[in-house]
Amino acid sequence: MDGAAKQRPTMADVAAKAGVSRALVSIVFRNQPGASQETRERVLRVADEIGYRPDSAARLLARGRSRTLGVMFIVHQIFHTDLIEGIYPEAERLGYDVLLSGTTPGRGEAKAIEALLSHRCEGLILLAPDADPGYLDELGHRAATVSVGRRAPGAHVDFVHSAEGKGVRQAMEYLVELGHRRIVHIDGGRGPGSAERRRAYRAAMRRHGLESEARVIPGAHTEDSGIETGLLLLAERDRGLPLPSAVLAGNDRCAMGLLMSLTRAGVEVPRDLSVVGYDDSHLSHLMPIGLTTVRQDAVLMAESAVRFAVQRLEDPELEPREAVLDPKLVIRGTSGPAPERPA
């Protein structure tokens, strides 16, 4: 293929083939008066035939605007795909495009964010950023920035998150009402909301007089963390220690990993042990046995984040705002009454 064939069709190409001026083609694509209906139809037909598409991004950039929101997300986080699914329609409704940039073990947040800025994203929506408040504050002065799932007090950014403590309290009240006393929590490490969930778990155990039973197992928001915790609990059982009667996992991915290791070892959930997750990601109800979990409203969180970003673009002088959304316990098949005797 020669160089000419590789070139994208231009407005001049459309004008030449349609037998009109370039200015008239521009009028047609800007939907302005000055061209007859017949001419409009001919220009659009020719453009379709030769594969010409107007470069709306270039026009916006010429006016100093890209009308693009950049979204940084963690590639393997299931809940982030749920958030992204909610971001697209709200952004489109408000007249914005969306550009995604993922983080992986080999691609850090700074690189993902700088890629978005290099593509002229006016606003940034950061899903569970792990950056320090100083860096987020710097970003907030470079672009309209929203942090979803993680607070950064003092930074010039907006925040959207769920009431983590309230969600954990709902889960713990439910488990205690079912007779559970030996309730273990798998910590989410540096994951978003982990510190709040850990504090709420400990507070709930104290409130119910179960402080002596409280146990926080270090972990992360990954399936591997859940698998490793399951193997740890099984090894303890083999040494004569009872399994806990319930486990509150740091998130759904961790809960799924835990279920994998327990069920492979013959532990019956929820007869022998109940499992509760956090997020209510889309996979939580697609499992053979639905996961009891604390639901974060991904659509509402996504819509709030988009609106915050767009409002800040319209008024950069706004003070940082915070949207705290109520979670809700969703009861499915992985939870039930505490076993009458240690499993």
Secondary structure by P-SEA (a helix, b strand, c coil): ccccccccccaaaaaaaacccaaaaaaaaaccccccaaaaaaaaaaaaaaccccaaaaaaaaaccccbbbbbbccccaaaaaaaaaaaaaaaaabbbbbbbbbcccccaaaaaaaaaaacccbbbbccccccaaaaaaaaaacbbbbcccccccccbbbbbcaaaaaaaaaaaaaaaaccccccccccccccaaaaaaaaaaaaaaaacccccbbbbbbcccaaaaaaaaaaaaaaaaaccccccccccccaaaaaaaaaaaaaacccccccbbbbbccccccccccccccbbbbcaaaaaaaaaaaaaaaaaacccccbbbbbbbbbbbbcccccccccccc
